[in-house]
Amino acid sequence: MNTVASENHFDYLIRKVKVLDQQGNLCQAISVMEKAARLAATSGSDALQNWSLSNLADMYGHFGNIDKSYQTYLQALQFNPADFHALKGIAWIAYAQDKNLAEAKRILNFLRALHPVPDYDLLLADIAEFEKNPVAASNHQRAFVRQADLPEYGNMYKRYICALESTAPERALEIAMAEVAERPHPVSYAFLAWSMYRNGNDSGALEMLKKHVMQQTEEPDALFFAGVILKETGHKKEAEAYLKQASEAGFELGPVMESQIKGYLRDLKGKPEITVPTFSQLSVQ
């Protein structure tokens, strides 16, 4: 990137955003993305402005600035009222921030009718689990897996199938190993460690974390997996640190996982453990 650096080149700025985000420097990544959005505004292209604002809104949400995220999604929709990604982002805000489950489901069911992709059933399953409606959660999970397993999606949704509690541990491990072979990234290794843990290989999961995950990524999913595995293998101090860091991304992870994290932290502090929802799926954002 240094050889082609140009702060006035949109494609360069987008790639710089990705690098900064990967390095865990979300604040600087947002600053660069804002510059890219300003550059898009001078292009005269509605499509470019819509894409820039929609992605910037995602980043505001990950940073915890939910109101700014919502307002930016609305700006994105001005350039493309049929921006399904922005509408899904607004549905997530209705669910994860406002706990307005009826509005979130209304938006997601509307999107599912127009744009039948697996994402919406996955989110609806998460909402149903939060509502403590296991039948609806199971139905949406099955619908998600049926569609996500279709050949045309390739490996696009395999990671989410791997994370589903309803997925057989053996299949989850197979998916995670394939994911690592294709993308040897710390997050992929985190999924592999989680799958090893689910298959009863606690020592192998812990070793995988130490080698390929810990201090190598700040992705909330990976932090959550690491925290749980560390807790269950007796590393309470480290587990608490990772779970606390994951809890800071409660909006991004969603209410179900946020509730789980609180339960694990309560348990680590020696307080009576409460029943928390079973980990089922990650948010597709």
C-alpha positions as CSV (number, residue, x, y, z in Angstrom):
1,M,0.0,0.0,0.0
2,N,2.9,2.4,0.7
3,T,4.0,2.1,-2.9
4,V,0.6,3.3,-4.2
5,A,-0.3,5.7,-1.4
6,S,-2.6,8.5,-2.4
7,E,-4.9,10.1,0.1
8,N,-7.0,11.5,-2.8
9,H,-7.7,8.0,-4.2
10,F,-10.9,6.5,-3.0
11,D,-9.8,2.8,-3.5
12,Y,-6.6,3.5,-1.6
13,L,-8.5,5.0,1.4
14,I,-10.9,2.0,1.5
15,R,-8.0,-0.4,1.7
16,K,-6.4,1.7,4.4
17,V,-9.6,1.6,6.4
18,K,-9.5,-2.2,6.2
19,V,-5.9,-2.4,7.4
20,L,-6.5,0.0,10.3
21,D,-9.6,-1.9,11.3
22,Q,-7.7,-5.2,11.2
23,Q,-5.0,-3.6,13.4
24,G,-7.6,-2.7,16.0
25,N,-7.4,1.0,15.3
26,L,-11.1,1.6,14.8
27,C,-10.9,5.3,15.7
28,Q,-8.4,6.0,13.0
29,A,-10.2,3.7,10.6
30,I,-13.4,5.8,11.0
31,S,-11.4,9.0,10.4
32,V,-10.1,7.6,7.1
33,M,-13.6,6.3,6.2
34,E,-15.1,9.8,6.8
35,K,-12.5,11.2,4.4
36,A,-13.4,8.5,1.8
37,A,-17.1,9.5,2.3
38,R,-16.3,13.2,1.7
39,L,-14.4,12.1,-1.5
40,A,-17.4,10.1,-2.6
41,A,-19.6,13.2,-2.1
42,T,-17.5,15.0,-4.7
43,S,-17.8,12.2,-7.2
44,G,-21.4,12.8,-8.2
45,S,-22.1,9.1,-7.9
46,D,-25.1,8.2,-5.9
47,A,-24.0,4.6,-5.7
48,L,-20.5,5.5,-4.3
49,Q,-22.0,7.9,-1.7
50,N,-24.6,5.3,-0.6
51,W,-21.9,2.6,-0.3
52,S,-19.6,4.9,1.7
53,L,-22.2,6.1,4.1
54,S,-23.7,2.7,4.7
55,N,-20.2,1.3,5.6
56,L,-19.4,4.3,7.7
57,A,-22.7,3.8,9.6
58,D,-21.5,0.2,10.4
59,M,-18.3,1.5,11.8
60,Y,-20.0,4.1,14.0
61,G,-22.1,1.3,15.4
62,H,-19.1,-0.8,16.1
63,F,-17.5,2.2,17.9
64,G,-20.6,2.5,20.1
65,N,-21.9,5.7,18.5
66,I,-25.4,4.3,17.8
67,D,-27.2,7.6,17.2
68,K,-24.6,8.6,14.6
69,S,-24.8,5.2,13.1
70,Y,-28.6,5.5,12.7
71,Q,-28.4,9.0,11.2
72,T,-25.7,7.9,8.7
73,Y,-27.9,4.9,7.6
74,L,-30.7,7.4,6.9
75,Q,-28.2,9.5,4.9
76,A,-27.2,6.4,2.9
77,L,-30.9,5.6,2.1
78,Q,-31.3,9.1,0.6
79,F,-29.0,7.9,-2.2
80,N,-30.5,4.5,-2.5
81,P,-33.9,3.8,-0.7
82,A,-33.5,0.1,-1.6
83,D,-30.2,-0.3,0.3
84,F,-30.9,-3.6,2.0
85,H,-27.7,-3.4,4.0
86,A,-28.6,0.0,5.6
87,L,-32.2,-1.2,6.3
88,K,-30.7,-4.3,8.0
89,G,-28.4,-2.1,10.0
90,I,-31.5,-0.1,11.2
91,A,-33.2,-3.3,12.1
92,W,-30.2,-4.3,14.2
93,I,-30.3,-0.9,16.0
94,A,-34.0,-1.4,16.7
95,Y,-33.2,-4.8,18.3
96,A,-29.8,-4.5,19.9
97,Q,-30.1,-0.9,21.1
98,D,-33.8,0.0,21.5
99,K,-35.0,-3.6,22.2
100,N,-37.9,-2.7,19.9
101,L,-38.3,-6.3,18.8
102,A,-41.6,-5.8,16.9
103,E,-40.0,-3.1,14.7
104,A,-36.8,-5.1,14.1
105,K,-38.9,-8.2,13.0
106,R,-41.1,-6.0,10.8
107,I,-38.1,-4.7,8.9
108,L,-36.3,-8.1,8.7
109,N,-39.5,-9.9,7.4
110,F,-40.0,-7.1,4.9
111,L,-36.3,-7.5,3.7
112,R,-36.6,-11.3,3.6
113,A,-39.7,-11.0,1.3
114,L,-37.8,-8.8,-1.1
115,H,-34.2,-10.1,-0.8
116,P,-34.2,-13.8,0.2
117,V,-30.7,-14.3,1.6
118,P,-29.8,-16.3,4.7
119,D,-28.9,-13.3,6.8
120,Y,-32.4,-12.4,7.9
121,D,-33.3,-15.8,9.3
122,L,-30.1,-15.8,11.3
123,L,-31.0,-12.4,12.9
124,L,-34.6,-13.5,13.4
125,A,-33.3,-16.6,15.2
126,D,-31.3,-14.3,17.5
127,I,-34.3,-12.2,18.3
128,A,-36.5,-15.3,19.0
129,E,-33.8,-16.6,21.4
130,F,-33.8,-13.2,23.2
131,E,-37.6,-13.5,23.4
132,K,-37.1,-17.0,24.9
133,N,-39.1,-18.5,22.1
134,P,-37.1,-21.7,21.4
135,V,-39.5,-23.0,18.7
136,A,-39.2,-19.9,16.6
137,A,-35.4,-19.7,17.2
138,S,-35.1,-23.3,16.0
139,N,-37.3,-22.8,12.9
140,H,-35.2,-19.7,11.9
141,Q,-32.0,-21.5,12.5
142,R,-33.0,-24.5,10.3
143,A,-34.2,-22.1,7.6
144,F,-30.9,-20.3,7.7
145,V,-28.8,-23.5,7.5
146,R,-30.9,-24.9,4.6
147,Q,-30.3,-21.7,2.6
148,A,-26.7,-21.1,3.7
149,D,-25.7,-24.6,2.7
150,L,-26.8,-24.0,-0.9
151,P,-23.8,-24.4,-3.4
152,E,-24.2,-20.8,-4.7
153,Y,-23.1,-19.4,-1.4
154,G,-19.9,-21.4,-1.2
155,N,-18.2,-20.8,2.1
156,M,-19.8,-17.4,2.7
157,Y,-21.9,-18.5,5.7
158,K,-20.0,-21.5,6.9
159,R,-18.5,-19.6,9.8
160,Y,-22.0,-18.9,11.1
161,I,-23.1,-22.5,10.7
162,C,-20.0,-23.5,12.7
163,A,-21.0,-21.2,15.6
164,L,-24.6,-22.4,15.8
165,E,-25.1,-24.5,19.0
166,S,-27.4,-26.7,17.0
167,T,-24.7,-27.7,14.6
168,A,-23.2,-31.0,15.4
169,P,-19.8,-30.5,17.1
170,E,-18.1,-32.8,14.6
171,R,-19.4,-30.7,11.6
172,A,-18.5,-27.5,13.4
173,L,-14.9,-28.7,13.7
174,E,-14.8,-29.7,10.0
175,I,-16.0,-26.3,8.9
176,A,-13.6,-24.5,11.2
177,M,-10.6,-26.5,9.9
178,A,-11.6,-25.7,6.3
179,E,-12.0,-22.0,7.2
180,V,-8.4,-22.0,8.7
181,A,-7.1,-23.7,5.6
182,E,-8.7,-21.1,3.4
183,R,-8.2,-18.0,5.6
184,P,-5.5,-18.5,8.3
185,H,-6.7,-15.4,10.2
186,P,-6.9,-15.0,14.1
187,V,-10.7,-15.0,13.9
188,S,-10.7,-18.2,11.9
189,Y,-8.4,-19.8,14.5
190,A,-10.8,-18.5,17.2
191,F,-13.6,-20.5,15.6
192,L,-11.4,-23.5,15.4
193,A,-10.5,-23.2,19.1
194,W,-14.2,-22.9,19.9
195,S,-15.0,-26.0,17.8
196,M,-12.2,-27.9,19.5
197,Y,-13.6,-26.9,22.9
198,R,-17.1,-28.0,21.9
199,N,-15.6,-31.4,20.9
200,G,-14.1,-31.8,24.4
201,N,-10.5,-30.9,23.4
202,D,-10.0,-28.2,26.0
203,S,-6.2,-28.4,26.0
204,G,-6.0,-28.2,22.2
205,A,-8.4,-25.3,22.2
206,L,-6.3,-23.4,24.8
207,E,-3.1,-24.1,22.8
208,M,-4.8,-22.8,19.6
209,L,-5.8,-19.6,21.4
210,K,-2.3,-19.0,22.8
211,K,-0.7,-19.5,19.4
212,H,-3.0,-17.8,17.0
213,V,-5.7,-15.7,18.7
214,M,-4.7,-14.1,22.0
215,Q,-3.3,-10.5,21.5
216,Q,-3.7,-10.9,17.8
217,T,-7.2,-9.7,17.2
218,E,-9.8,-7.5,18.9
219,E,-12.8,-8.9,17.0
220,P,-15.6,-9.3,19.6
221,D,-16.4,-12.9,18.5
222,A,-12.9,-14.0,19.1
223,L,-12.7,-12.2,22.4
224,F,-15.9,-14.0,23.5
225,F,-14.6,-17.4,22.5
226,A,-11.3,-16.8,24.2
227,G,-12.9,-15.6,27.4
228,V,-15.2,-18.7,27.7
229,I,-12.4,-21.2,26.9
230,L,-10.1,-19.5,29.3
231,K,-12.8,-19.6,32.0
232,E,-13.6,-23.2,31.5
233,T,-9.9,-24.2,31.6
234,G,-9.3,-22.5,34.9
235,H,-7.6,-19.3,33.7
236,K,-10.0,-17.0,35.5
237,K,-8.0,-13.7,35.5
238,E,-7.3,-13.9,31.8
239,A,-10.9,-15.0,31.1
240,E,-12.3,-12.0,33.0
241,A,-10.1,-9.6,31.0
242,Y,-11.2,-11.1,27.7
243,L,-14.9,-11.2,28.6
244,K,-14.8,-7.6,29.9
245,Q,-13.3,-6.6,26.6
246,A,-16.0,-8.5,24.7
247,S,-18.7,-6.9,26.8
248,E,-17.6,-3.5,25.5
249,A,-18.9,-4.7,22.1
250,G,-22.3,-5.6,23.5
251,F,-24.1,-3.7,20.7
252,E,-22.1,-5.5,18.0
253,L,-22.5,-8.9,19.5
254,G,-26.2,-8.5,20.4
255,P,-28.4,-8.9,23.5
256,V,-28.1,-12.8,23.6
257,M,-24.4,-12.9,23.7
258,E,-24.3,-9.8,25.9
259,S,-26.4,-11.6,28.4
260,Q,-24.1,-14.7,28.3
261,I,-21.1,-12.5,28.9
262,K,-22.7,-11.0,32.0
263,G,-23.5,-14.5,33.3
264,Y,-19.9,-15.7,32.8
265,L,-18.5,-12.6,34.5
266,R,-20.9,-13.0,37.4
267,D,-19.8,-16.6,37.7
268,L,-16.1,-15.5,37.7
269,K,-16.8,-13.1,40.6
270,G,-18.2,-16.0,42.6
271,K,-21.8,-14.7,42.6
272,P,-24.6,-17.2,42.1
273,E,-24.8,-18.0,38.5
274,I,-28.0,-17.2,36.7
275,T,-29.4,-19.1,33.7
276,V,-28.4,-17.4,30.5
277,P,-29.4,-18.1,26.9
278,T,-27.4,-20.8,25.1
279,F,-24.9,-19.4,22.6
280,S,-26.5,-19.8,19.3
281,Q,-25.2,-17.5,16.6
282,L,-23.2,-14.5,15.8
283,S,-24.7,-11.3,14.3
284,V,-24.3,-10.9,10.6
285,Q,-23.5,-7.3,10.0
